[in-house]
Every structure is written in structure tokens, then in C-alpha cells.
Amino acid sequence: MVNMDALANFVETLDSNPEYEDDQFAFSFDDARVYCERHKSHFRLEIGSAIFELPRM
């Protein structure tokens, strides 16, 4: 199970991380594969069949 607090903290760093410049990318977190789409106001995260939307700061 993914630690959502830790994932939210990590997502806050995506806009400033040159490793994640694309608007669609995937990464591993807590042994889970996360697919991410960057939108104007939020990040859309898919972890397995679960979908989360976290605001961009």
C-alpha cells in the first residue's frame, strides 16, 4: 500500500524536478508503479486501478 502523505509530498517536487519534464510519465514509489499526468491545476495519478488527483502548488 502506498503511503499517500509521502506520495503527496513527493508530487509537490515534480514541477521543479528536471527528471519529470514531460506532461505524462511514470515512476516507482513504495514498490508501486505510478502513472502521472500533469494538468494545469492538478496531477492525475493512477496506481493500479485507483485514480487520485492532487493539486499543483
Secondary structure as UniProt FT lines:
FT   HELIX           4..11
FT   TURN            12..13
FT   HELIX           14..16
FT   HELIX           18..20
FT   STRAND          24..29
FT   TURN            30..31
FT   STRAND          32..38
FT   STRAND          42..47
FT   TURN            48..49
FT   STRAND          50..55
//
